[in-house]
Amino acid sequence: MRDARIEQPFGDGTYPFRLGYGQITELQEKCDCGPMRLLSRLQSGDWKIEDVFETVRLGLIGGGIEPKEALKLAGRYVKDRPPLENHPLALAIVFAGLAGAPDETVGE
């Protein structure tokens, strides 16, 4: 089964990121758009800084990080950094959440 989990460098280490159904539902509420619209915004450059912050925060939670720790990490390594620095990570998290991780085999 594909779970859309990716491991990516972030801040002080490498972390698991995953957007499951619950995280995608919360993400669309926080970003006021559906997941495909969010993906389109991130791809086109028409994104908001909260799109990046919330994607990273919720991706950490979906990856197994406790919500308080995810908020702390996202605050330190997203809010306290230049916005463009984490844009590629947010794009990768949303894409994996919708299409599956690139190294997952379909049907497994």
N, C-alpha and C positions, 0 to 999 in steps of 0.2 A: 504494500500500500504506500502511496506517495504521501508524505506529510509536509512537504514544502519547507523543510528545515534547511537553512544554510548556515555555515560557519564563516564568519567574516572578521577581519581585524577591526577593532573599534576601541578607541581610547587607549586603555592600558593593557589590552590583551586581545584575544580572539574569543568571540562570543557566538552562541547559537541564536539565530533569529528565526521566527516562524509566525506567520499570520494564519491562525486557525479561524474557524467560523466566528467565534466570539470576538476575537481581536478585529476581524474585518468589520463586524457589525459596529463595534465601538469606534473604529477608525472612520467609518463613513459618517457617524454622528459627530465626531470631533472635527472632521474636515468639511462637513456639510456637502458631501457628494458621494456617489457610489464608487466602488473600487476601480472600475474601468475609467471613470472620469479622473480619479486621482492618478492612475497610471498615465493617462494622457497628459495631465498637467505636469507631472514630473518629466515626461519625455519631451514635451514641447517647450519647457522652460517657463511655463505660466503657473508655477507653483507658489504656495505661500510658505513662510517659514514654519508654521504649525504643521503643514503637511509632512515636513521632514522630521520635526520633533516627535509628533505623535506616532508616525510610522516606526521610528527607531524604538521609542518607549514600548509600544505595544508589541513590536517584533521581539524585543527582549523578554517580555512577559510570556509571549507564546513559545519562546525558546526555553522557558523554564526558570527564568530569573524572577525572584520575588518582586511583586509590584513596587514596594518601597525602594528596593535596590535598583530596579529599572528606572524609576523616577530620578534617583540620585545620579545614576550613570548618564542618563539622557541630559540631565541638567548640566552636569560637569562637561560632557563631551559633545553636546549639541548646542545648548543655549550659550555656553561660554566659549564657543568656537565660531569662526566665520561660517555663515550659512552654507556656502558652496562646498565646504569641506565634507559634509555628510550627505549631500544630495545623491551621489552615486550609490551610497549604501541604502538610502531610502528607496531608490529606484529598484535596486536588486531585491530588497525585501518584498516590495509590492509585487514585482514580477513573479518571484518565486511563490508568493502566496496565491497568486491567481493561476499560474501555469505549472507549478511544481519546480522543485530545485533542478538545476541543469544536469546534475549527475544522478538523478533518480531514474530508475528504469520504469517505464509505464507498465502497469499491471502487477508490479511487485508490491 
